[in-house]
Amino acid sequence: MTLFEFGKVKTKIISLALITTFFAFSLNAAEYTGRLSMHWNDKHHCTKHAQMFVDEVFEKSNGRLKIEVFHSGQLFGIREIMGGIT
């Protein structure tokens, strides 16, 4: 086997490995869940618009990205939100 033929075989093996890896990861697409904390109650217009955003994200990601909305300071109060991000 010449050096040129060896290089072609090596390229084919690497290409096959990359394609196999790509399809393996795309078939096992992960699902993610995020949390959105708000200090407003569920009747506030900002909370309603945030829920519309969450629904749109869920739809556009085909259910792979889910965001849970916690209103009325259920996770963090207005003063603790910045600490919760970091």
N, CA and C atoms as an extended XYZ file, in Angstrom:
258
Properties=species:S:1:pos:R:3:atomname:S:1:resname:S:1:resid:I:1 pbc="F F F"
N         0.860       -1.176        0.000 N   MET     1
C         0.000        0.000        0.000 CA  MET     1
C         0.904        1.236        0.000 C   MET     1
N         0.649        2.107       -0.941 N   THR     2
C         1.453        3.324       -1.029 CA  THR     2
C         0.968        4.348       -0.014 C   THR     2
N         1.745        5.361        0.172 N   LEU     3
C         1.398        6.429        1.110 CA  LEU     3
C         0.120        7.137        0.674 C   LEU     3
N        -0.060        7.302       -0.639 N   PHE     4
C        -1.260        7.958       -1.162 CA  PHE     4
C        -2.503        7.125       -0.868 C   PHE     4
N        -2.429        5.806       -1.087 N   GLU     5
C        -3.565        4.923       -0.819 CA  GLU     5
C        -3.880        4.894        0.669 C   GLU     5
N        -2.847        4.880        1.498 N   PHE     6
C        -3.049        4.891        2.942 CA  PHE     6
C        -3.782        6.160        3.378 C   PHE     6
N        -3.427        7.290        2.774 N   GLY     7
C        -4.087        8.558        3.092 CA  GLY     7
C        -5.556        8.550        2.712 C   GLY     7
N        -5.887        7.912        1.574 N   LYS     8
C        -7.283        7.827        1.144 CA  LYS     8
C        -8.090        6.951        2.100 C   LYS     8
N        -7.513        5.841        2.525 N   VAL     9
C        -8.198        4.948        3.462 CA  VAL     9
C        -8.402        5.659        4.800 C   VAL     9
N        -7.381        6.342        5.252 N   LYS    10
C        -7.464        7.076        6.517 CA  LYS    10
C        -8.560        8.141        6.447 C   LYS    10
N        -8.641        8.851        5.332 N   THR    11
C        -9.668        9.879        5.150 CA  THR    11
C       -11.060        9.266        5.172 C   THR    11
N       -11.235        8.120        4.532 N   LYS    12
C       -12.545        7.456        4.514 CA  LYS    12
C       -12.949        6.993        5.907 C   LYS    12
N       -12.018        6.466        6.661 N   ILE    13
C       -12.320        6.000        8.015 CA  ILE    13
C       -12.707        7.173        8.909 C   ILE    13
N       -11.978        8.254        8.828 N   ILE    14
C       -12.292        9.437        9.641 CA  ILE    14
C       -13.645       10.015        9.238 C   ILE    14
N       -13.930       10.066        7.947 N   SER    15
C       -15.217       10.580        7.472 CA  SER    15
C       -16.363        9.721        7.979 C   SER    15
N       -16.208        8.411        7.909 N   LEU    16
C       -17.242        7.503        8.390 CA  LEU    16
C       -17.465        7.678        9.890 C   LEU    16
N       -16.393        7.833       10.643 N   ALA    17
C       -16.516        8.029       12.087 CA  ALA    17
C       -17.237        9.334       12.414 C   ALA    17
N       -16.917       10.397       11.695 N   LEU    18
C       -17.578       11.688       11.939 CA  LEU    18
C       -19.053       11.641       11.585 C   LEU    18
N       -19.387       11.008       10.473 N   ILE    19
C       -20.797       10.897       10.070 CA  ILE    19
C       -21.573       10.076       11.088 C   ILE    19
N       -21.002        8.969       11.534 N   THR    20
C       -21.662        8.134       12.539 CA  THR    20
C       -21.874        8.906       13.836 C   THR    20
N       -20.876        9.644       14.263 N   THR    21
C       -20.989       10.445       15.482 CA  THR    21
C       -22.058       11.517       15.336 C   THR    21
N       -22.095       12.180       14.188 N   PHE    22
C       -23.085       13.225       13.953 CA  PHE    22
C       -24.498       12.669       14.057 C   PHE    22
N       -24.762       11.542       13.405 N   PHE    23
C       -26.101       10.967       13.443 CA  PHE    23
C       -26.452       10.429       14.822 C   PHE    23
N       -25.486        9.928       15.540 N   ALA    24
C       -25.758        9.437       16.889 CA  ALA    24
C       -26.196       10.576       17.797 C   ALA    24
N       -25.531       11.725       17.695 N   PHE    25
C       -25.910       12.860       18.530 CA  PHE    25
C       -27.215       13.491       18.079 C   PHE    25
N       -27.495       13.509       16.796 N   SER    26
C       -28.737       14.120       16.335 CA  SER    26
C       -29.940       13.256       16.685 C   SER    26
N       -29.764       11.947       16.760 N   LEU    27
C       -30.866       11.078       17.144 CA  LEU    27
C       -31.160       11.177       18.634 C   LEU    27
N       -30.160       11.470       19.424 N   ASN    28
C       -30.326       11.604       20.862 CA  ASN    28
C       -30.377       13.071       21.267 C   ASN    28
N       -31.156       13.860       20.553 N   ALA    29
C       -31.242       15.289       20.842 CA  ALA    29
C       -31.737       15.478       22.275 C   ALA    29
N       -31.002       16.237       23.029 N   ALA    30
C       -31.312       16.423       24.443 CA  ALA    30
C       -32.519       17.328       24.622 C   ALA    30
N       -33.184       17.133       25.730 N   GLU    31
C       -34.278       18.009       26.117 CA  GLU    31
C       -33.793       18.839       27.296 C   GLU    31
N       -34.100       20.114       27.264 N   TYR    32
C       -33.644       21.036       28.294 CA  TYR    32
C       -34.837       21.692       28.968 C   TYR    32
N       -34.712       21.927       30.257 N   THR    33
C       -35.741       22.622       31.014 CA  THR    33
C       -35.097       23.821       31.699 C   THR    33
N       -35.693       24.977       31.481 N   GLY    34
C       -35.214       26.195       32.116 CA  GLY    34
C       -36.263       26.732       33.070 C   GLY    34
N       -35.865       27.662       33.900 N   ARG    35
C       -36.787       28.289       34.842 CA  ARG    35
C       -36.747       29.794       34.667 C   ARG    35
N       -37.914       30.400       34.675 N   LEU    36
C       -38.044       31.845       34.543 CA  LEU    36
C       -38.748       32.369       35.786 C   LEU    36
N       -38.039       33.161       36.565 N   SER    37
C       -38.586       33.702       37.801 CA  SER    37
C       -39.034       35.137       37.575 C   SER    37
N       -40.235       35.454       38.047 N   MET    38
C       -40.779       36.810       37.923 CA  MET    38
C       -41.374       37.230       39.259 C   MET    38
N       -41.292       38.502       39.547 N   HIS    39
C       -41.885       38.985       40.791 CA  HIS    39
C       -43.325       39.442       40.594 C   HIS    39
N       -43.791       39.539       39.351 N   TRP    40
C       -45.165       39.937       39.083 CA  TRP    40
C       -46.113       38.756       39.279 C   TRP    40
N       -47.383       39.066       39.531 N   ASN    41
C       -48.365       37.987       39.676 CA  ASN    41
C       -48.783       37.459       38.302 C   ASN    41
N       -49.587       36.420       38.299 N   ASP    42
C       -49.954       35.778       37.032 CA  ASP    42
C       -50.908       36.608       36.184 C   ASP    42
N       -51.495       37.658       36.729 N   LYS    43
C       -52.415       38.521       35.968 CA  LYS    43
C       -51.697       39.696       35.302 C   LYS    43
N       -50.460       39.947       35.670 N   HIS    44
C       -49.707       41.082       35.141 CA  HIS    44
C       -49.401       40.867       33.662 C   HIS    44
N       -49.400       41.958       32.881 N   HIS    45
C       -49.187       41.831       31.437 CA  HIS    45
C       -47.798       41.288       31.093 C   HIS    45
N       -46.796       41.583       31.900 N   CYS    46
C       -45.446       41.049       31.637 CA  CYS    46
C       -45.412       39.530       31.799 C   CYS    46
N       -46.122       39.030       32.790 N   THR    47
C       -46.178       37.584       32.996 CA  THR    47
C       -46.934       36.909       31.861 C   THR    47
N       -47.997       37.544       31.395 N   LYS    48
C       -48.756       36.970       30.272 CA  LYS    48
C       -47.914       36.926       29.002 C   LYS    48
N       -47.147       37.987       28.753 N   HIS    49
C       -46.282       37.998       27.570 CA  HIS    49
C       -45.134       36.996       27.713 C   HIS    49
N       -44.635       36.843       28.915 N   ALA    50
C       -43.585       35.842       29.142 CA  ALA    50
C       -44.121       34.441       28.869 C   ALA    50
N       -45.361       34.188       29.260 N   GLN    51
C       -45.960       32.878       28.996 CA  GLN    51
C       -46.147       32.655       27.499 C   GLN    51
N       -46.502       33.701       26.769 N   MET    52
C       -46.608       33.586       25.308 CA  MET    52
C       -45.245       33.256       24.706 C   MET    52
N       -44.184       33.879       25.217 N   PHE    53
C       -42.821       33.592       24.763 CA  PHE    53
C       -42.448       32.139       25.057 C   PHE    53
N       -42.762       31.678       26.258 N   VAL    54
C       -42.454       30.301       26.657 CA  VAL    54
C       -43.166       29.304       25.748 C   VAL    54
N       -44.430       29.569       25.444 N   ASP    55
C       -45.184       28.686       24.550 CA  ASP    55
C       -44.576       28.655       23.153 C   ASP    55
N       -44.133       29.799       22.677 N   GLU    56
C       -43.515       29.890       21.347 CA  GLU    56
C       -42.180       29.131       21.303 C   GLU    56
N       -41.388       29.261       22.346 N   VAL    57
C       -40.107       28.543       22.416 CA  VAL    57
C       -40.346       27.036       22.414 C   VAL    57
N       -41.326       26.585       23.180 N   PHE    58
C       -41.649       25.159       23.238 CA  PHE    58
C       -42.077       24.647       21.867 C   PHE    58
N       -42.903       25.436       21.187 N   GLU    59
C       -43.391       25.037       19.863 CA  GLU    59
C       -42.264       25.013       18.830 C   GLU    59
N       -41.450       26.060       18.797 N   LYS    60
C       -40.381       26.161       17.791 CA  LYS    60
C       -39.274       25.129       18.010 C   LYS    60
N       -39.085       24.690       19.256 N   SER    61
C       -38.046       23.700       19.537 CA  SER    61
C       -38.578       22.268       19.470 C   SER    61
N       -39.820       22.125       19.031 N   ASN    62
C       -40.462       20.801       18.954 CA  ASN    62
C       -40.455       20.090       20.303 C   ASN    62
N       -40.645       20.845       21.361 N   GLY    63
C       -40.735       20.278       22.698 CA  GLY    63
C       -39.404       19.960       23.351 C   GLY    63
N       -38.292       20.265       22.702 N   ARG    64
C       -36.981       19.958       23.285 CA  ARG    64
C       -36.562       20.974       24.332 C   ARG    64
N       -37.118       22.181       24.274 N   LEU    65
C       -36.777       23.227       25.236 CA  LEU    65
C       -38.048       23.646       25.964 C   LEU    65
N       -38.077       23.371       27.244 N   LYS    66
C       -39.241       23.700       28.063 CA  LYS    66
C       -38.806       24.719       29.109 C   LYS    66
N       -39.596       25.760       29.270 N   ILE    67
C       -39.305       26.789       30.268 CA  ILE    67
C       -40.469       26.833       31.248 C   ILE    67
N       -40.157       26.702       32.519 N   GLU    68
C       -41.175       26.782       33.563 CA  GLU    68
C       -41.215       28.214       34.089 C   GLU    68
N       -42.405       28.783       34.171 N   VAL    69
C       -42.573       30.159       34.648 CA  VAL    69
C       -42.987       30.121       36.117 C   VAL    69
N       -42.234       30.827       36.950 N   PHE    70
C       -42.552       30.960       38.369 CA  PHE    70
C       -42.856       32.431       38.628 C   PHE    70
N       -44.128       32.743       38.795 N   HIS    71
C       -44.551       34.130       39.004 CA  HIS    71
C       -44.725       34.411       40.493 C   HIS    71
N       -45.000       35.636       40.812 N   SER    72
C       -45.272       36.099       42.178 CA  SER    72
C       -44.116       35.825       43.142 C   SER    72
N       -42.895       35.810       42.625 N   GLY    73
C       -41.739       35.601       43.488 CA  GLY    73
C       -41.644       34.207       44.081 C   GLY    73
N       -42.158       33.196       43.387 N   GLN    74
C       -42.124       31.830       43.909 CA  GLN    74
C       -40.697       31.308       44.068 C   GLN    74
N       -39.820       31.624       43.139 N   LEU    75
C       -38.417       31.192       43.256 CA  LEU    75
C       -37.578       32.241       43.963 C   LEU    75
N       -37.675       33.469       43.487 N   PHE    76
C       -36.876       34.566       44.031 CA  PHE    76
C       -37.742       35.812       44.124 C   PHE    76
N       -37.493       36.609       45.148 N   GLY    77
C       -38.126       37.909       45.238 CA  GLY    77
C       -37.392       38.896       44.339 C   GLY    77
N       -37.892       40.118       44.264 N   ILE    78
C       -37.305       41.124       43.384 CA  ILE    78
C       -35.837       41.392       43.737 C   ILE    78
N       -35.481       41.319       44.996 N   ARG    79
C       -34.105       41.608       45.411 CA  ARG    79
C       -33.160       40.414       45.216 C   ARG    79
N       -33.692       39.212       45.123 N   GLU    80
C       -32.845       38.021       45.010 CA  GLU    80
C       -32.665       37.523       43.581 C   GLU    80
N       -33.369       38.104       42.620 N   ILE    81
C       -33.319       37.589       41.248 CA  ILE    81
C       -31.902       37.651       40.680 C   ILE    81
N       -31.204       38.751       40.857 N   MET    82
C       -29.851       38.871       40.306 CA  MET    82
C       -28.903       37.851       40.939 C   MET    82
N       -29.071       37.575       42.209 N   GLY    83
C       -28.258       36.548       42.860 CA  GLY    83
C       -28.585       35.158       42.354 C   GLY    83
N       -29.829       34.947       41.950 N   GLY    84
C       -30.232       33.652       41.411 CA  GLY    84
C       -29.677       33.389       40.031 C   GLY    84
N       -29.377       34.443       39.295 N   ILE    85
C       -28.825       34.295       37.945 CA  ILE    85
C       -27.373       33.854       38.015 C   ILE    85
N       -26.647       34.402       38.964 N   THR    86
C       -25.207       34.121       39.031 CA  THR    86
C       -24.886       32.875       39.743 C   THR    86
